Amino acid sequence: MKYFLVAAAFCFCTLTSMVPGKHSTADKKIPVADIKNFPSLLADDASPVVNYWVDSFYNTMQLQSLGLSRNVFFLACKGYEYFLNKNLIQKPDLLTICDYSQRSTKKRLYVINIKEGKLLYNTYVAHGRNSGTDYATSFSNSPDSHKSSLGFLISADTYTGENGYSLRFKGMEKGFNDNVYNRAIVMHGSNYVSKERAISGAMIGRSFGCPAVSLQDHKKIIDQIKGGSCFFVYYAENNYQKTSKILNAHFEWPIAKILQSSIQEQHNFTHQAASFKLVKPIAETL
């Protein structure tokens, strides 16, 4: 509930004051008077309020300058809201995005605190050795494929194994990643993921399909996201984007309900204030 209240307040202020950036859904501010007249705040992906909510976080965290496209962030937010709608996550403040559309030498892992609108980590992450070299382009859900899997996951439990401290995932999309737990596709630390390798131009794609991160950061990141947070692995793969039941789902975004309530309360307050201003001069003449 605290997340929703903070998000609603943040988004309402943003909706009434922000100047949309390059990827925004409109070319000017939306006055409060116009917001209250939106026909729907529900899960339609074209909903102006939902899109402004996405834009507000995207612009505030300057994600474009960090290599994350607005489209990828929007899709991640949709899956995150889908999980909230289905009560599937235990850590509703966190969203992690692994953007495999970027080359391996880029910082393509983003850990975001949605509740506070803060980017917690932006760092390097490996892809499976059979998914590609500098770029990951091939994905699989099959055992022993040594490829990464696409789609939405939920972070699970931790353990210490062959690769040290590691984080398991539960795959939430049948046919795309529902085998990740049994395949032992986990987050762990590795010496082949580092700033030095990235600067040298060496590919960071040597795992067996795991989203491995640097040895320096892995414990901090794992402890942050473990235990039921949303994790999205993205690549512009046509079959996934066309058939993913999450990306193509129709549902009411939970944030839409909060925004609708917040906007209505602000509208009522504005009318009450206006009425007071009209009455006060009359009272002073009595």
C-alpha positions in Angstrom: 0.0 0.0 0.0 2.9 2.4 0.8 4.2 1.8 -2.7 0.9 2.7 -4.3 0.6 5.9 -2.3 4.1 7.0 -3.1 3.7 6.1 -6.7 0.4 7.9 -7.0 1.7 11.1 -5.4 4.8 11.0 -7.6 2.9 10.3 -10.7 0.3 12.9 -10.0 2.9 15.6 -9.5 4.7 14.5 -12.7 1.5 14.4 -14.7 0.7 18.0 -13.8 4.1 19.4 -14.1 6.5 17.4 -16.3 7.5 18.3 -19.8 7.5 15.0 -21.8 10.8 13.9 -23.3 11.5 12.5 -26.7 9.7 9.3 -26.2 6.6 10.7 -24.4 3.1 10.1 -25.5 2.2 13.7 -26.0 3.8 17.0 -26.9 2.6 19.1 -24.0 1.5 19.0 -20.4 -1.9 17.5 -19.5 -3.9 19.9 -17.3 -5.6 18.5 -14.3 -9.0 19.5 -15.8 -8.2 17.3 -18.8 -6.8 14.3 -16.8 -10.1 13.9 -14.9 -11.9 13.7 -18.2 -9.9 10.7 -19.6 -12.5 8.1 -20.5 -10.4 5.2 -19.0 -7.4 4.6 -16.8 -7.6 0.9 -17.3 -5.1 -1.5 -18.9 -5.3 -0.3 -22.5 -1.6 0.1 -23.4 -2.5 3.4 -25.1 -4.0 4.9 -21.9 -2.5 8.4 -21.6 -2.2 8.2 -17.8 -0.5 4.8 -17.8 1.9 6.0 -20.5 2.7 9.2 -18.5 3.3 7.1 -15.4 5.8 5.1 -17.4 7.4 8.2 -18.9 7.7 9.9 -15.5 9.9 7.1 -14.2 11.8 6.6 -17.4 12.6 10.3 -17.7 13.4 10.8 -14.0 15.9 8.0 -13.9 17.3 9.1 -17.3 17.2 5.5 -18.6 17.5 6.6 -22.2 21.0 7.9 -21.5 21.9 4.6 -19.9 21.0 2.6 -23.0 17.5 1.3 -22.0 14.8 2.1 -24.6 11.5 3.4 -23.6 9.8 0.5 -25.3 11.7 -2.1 -23.3 11.0 -0.2 -20.1 7.3 -0.1 -20.9 7.1 -3.9 -21.6 8.9 -4.5 -18.3 6.5 -2.3 -16.5 3.6 -4.1 -18.1 4.8 -7.5 -16.9 5.5 -6.0 -13.4 2.0 -4.7 -13.2 0.7 -8.0 -14.5 2.4 -9.8 -11.6 0.9 -7.2 -9.2 -2.5 -7.8 -10.6 -2.1 -11.5 -10.1 -0.5 -11.2 -6.6 2.5 -13.1 -7.8 5.4 -11.2 -6.3 6.4 -10.6 -2.7 8.7 -7.6 -3.4 6.5 -5.1 -5.2 9.1 -2.3 -4.9 11.6 -3.9 -7.3 11.9 -4.4 -11.0 15.0 -5.9 -12.7 15.5 -5.7 -16.5 18.1 -7.7 -18.4 18.2 -6.1 -21.9 19.9 -8.6 -24.3 19.2 -6.3 -27.2 22.3 -4.5 -26.1 25.8 -5.8 -26.8 27.5 -7.6 -24.0 30.0 -4.9 -23.3 27.2 -2.5 -22.3 25.8 -2.2 -18.8 22.5 -3.9 -19.7 21.2 -5.0 -16.3 19.0 -2.5 -14.5 17.7 -3.0 -10.9 15.0 -0.4 -10.2 13.2 0.6 -7.1 9.8 1.4 -8.6 8.4 2.6 -5.2 11.0 5.4 -5.0 11.7 5.9 -8.7 15.4 5.1 -8.2 17.9 3.1 -10.2 19.8 0.9 -7.7 22.2 -0.9 -10.1 23.2 -0.6 -13.7 25.9 -3.1 -14.5 27.2 -5.8 -16.8 25.5 -9.2 -17.2 26.4 -12.3 -19.2 24.3 -14.3 -21.7 24.6 -18.0 -22.6 27.6 -19.0 -24.6 25.3 -20.5 -27.3 23.1 -17.5 -27.4 25.7 -15.5 -29.3 29.0 -13.8 -29.1 29.1 -10.0 -28.7 25.3 -9.9 -29.0 22.8 -12.5 -27.7 20.5 -13.4 -30.6 19.4 -17.0 -30.0 17.4 -18.2 -27.0 16.1 -21.5 -25.6 14.1 -23.2 -22.9 15.7 -26.5 -23.4 18.1 -28.3 -21.1 21.8 -28.4 -22.0 21.2 -25.7 -24.7 23.6 -23.3 -22.9 21.4 -20.5 -24.1 19.6 -17.8 -22.2 15.8 -17.8 -21.8 13.5 -14.9 -22.6 10.6 -13.5 -20.7 9.4 -12.8 -17.2 10.8 -14.5 -14.2 10.3 -14.2 -10.4 13.4 -14.4 -8.2 13.4 -17.3 -5.8 15.7 -18.7 -3.2 19.5 -18.6 -2.8 22.1 -21.3 -2.3 25.8 -21.8 -2.4 27.0 -24.1 -5.2 29.6 -24.7 -7.8 29.5 -21.0 -8.8 29.3 -19.7 -5.2 26.5 -17.6 -3.9 23.6 -18.0 -6.4 20.0 -17.0 -7.0 17.4 -19.3 -8.5 14.5 -18.1 -10.6 11.0 -19.3 -11.3 10.1 -19.0 -15.0 6.6 -17.6 -15.5 6.2 -18.1 -19.3 5.5 -21.6 -20.5 7.6 -22.6 -23.5 10.0 -19.7 -23.0 11.5 -20.0 -19.6 9.5 -22.4 -17.4 12.5 -24.7 -17.4 14.9 -22.2 -15.9 14.7 -23.6 -12.4 15.4 -27.2 -13.5 18.1 -26.0 -15.9 19.8 -24.2 -13.0 19.7 -20.9 -14.9 20.7 -18.7 -11.9 22.3 -15.4 -11.1 25.9 -15.8 -9.8 29.2 -14.0 -9.8 31.8 -14.7 -12.4 35.3 -13.4 -13.2 34.4 -13.2 -16.9 31.9 -10.4 -16.1 33.8 -7.2 -15.4 34.4 -3.6 -16.3 37.9 -4.4 -17.5 36.7 -7.0 -20.0 34.0 -4.7 -21.2 36.5 -1.9 -21.8 38.8 -4.2 -23.6 36.0 -5.2 -25.9 35.9 -8.8 -24.9 32.5 -10.4 -25.1 30.6 -11.2 -21.8 28.7 -14.2 -23.0 30.3 -17.3 -21.6 27.7 -18.6 -19.2 25.6 -21.8 -19.6 22.6 -19.5 -19.9 22.9 -17.7 -16.6 22.5 -14.0 -16.1 25.9 -13.9 -14.4 27.2 -10.6 -13.0 30.6 -9.5 -11.6 32.1 -11.1 -8.5 32.3 -7.6 -7.0 28.5 -7.0 -7.3 26.8 -10.3 -7.3 26.2 -10.7 -3.5 24.7 -7.2 -3.2 22.5 -7.6 -6.3 21.3 -11.0 -5.3 20.5 -10.0 -1.7 18.5 -7.0 -3.1 16.3 -8.9 -5.6 16.0 -12.4 -4.0 12.7 -13.6 -2.6 10.0 -12.7 -5.0 10.8 -9.8 -7.3 10.1 -9.3 -11.0 12.9 -10.0 -13.4 12.5 -9.4 -17.1 14.8 -10.8 -19.8 14.3 -9.0 -23.1 15.3 -9.4 -26.7 13.4 -8.3 -29.8 12.5 -11.9 -30.8 9.4 -12.0 -33.0 7.9 -15.2 -31.8 8.2 -14.2 -28.1 6.7 -10.8 -28.6 3.8 -12.1 -30.6 2.9 -15.1 -28.4 3.9 -14.1 -24.8 0.8 -14.3 -22.8 2.1 -11.6 -20.4 3.1 -9.1 -23.1 -0.2 -9.6 -24.9 -2.4 -9.8 -21.7 -5.4 -7.5 -21.2 -5.8 -6.6 -17.6 -6.3 -3.6 -15.3 -3.0 -2.1 -14.2 -3.0 -1.8 -10.4 -1.4 1.7 -10.7 -4.3 2.8 -12.8 -6.7 2.4 -9.9 -4.5 4.4 -7.6 -4.1 7.2 -10.2 -7.8 7.3 -10.8 -8.5 7.7 -7.1 -5.7 10.3 -6.6 -6.9 12.4 -9.6 -10.5 12.3 -8.3 -9.5 13.4 -4.8 -7.4 16.2 -6.3 -10.4 17.3 -8.5 -12.7 17.3 -5.4 -10.2 19.3 -3.4 -9.8 21.9 -6.2 -13.6 22.4 -6.4 -13.8 22.7 -2.6 -11.1 25.3 -2.6 -12.8 27.2 -5.4 -16.1 27.2 -3.5 -14.4 28.6 -0.4 -12.9 31.5 -2.4 -16.4 32.4 -3.6 -18.0 32.2 -0.2 -15.3 34.1 1.8 -15.8 37.6 0.3 -19.6 37.3 1.0 -19.0 36.3 4.6 -16.7 39.3 5.0 -19.4 41.7 4.1 -21.8 40.5 6.7 
